[in-house]
């Protein structure tokens, strides 16, 4: 089953398969399936054509994939342009929600060690 150009895994349950789409998590997948009156445990390969079309129609109402990514990027760009604190944290690649950075924050900074060292220049060998 393909939705907006993305193939859903055929062997997983439809509630899990929908989460492959950016912007659809478990709770939104449940909401979509309830609205479409489709069982949560059914697999995409077992869906009828009518059920697939109903699910597609419901999903088109939500902002997902490219549109959602574009909006998020636009929001971050706006924060950078107006030079907010959060925007500056995004520019520097640091956590923007108040987490400590003396230790941790490896996800944002990578495994880079910023150590001060001793501050002494190494003397030439004689």
Buried (B, 14 or more C-beta within 10 A) or exposed (E): BEBEEEEBBEEBBBBBBBBBBEBBEEEBBEEBBEEBEBEBEBBBEEBEEEBBEBBBEBBEEBEBBEEBEEEEEEEBEEBBEEEEEBBEBBEEEEBBEEEEEEEEBEEBBEEEEEEEEEEEEEEEEE
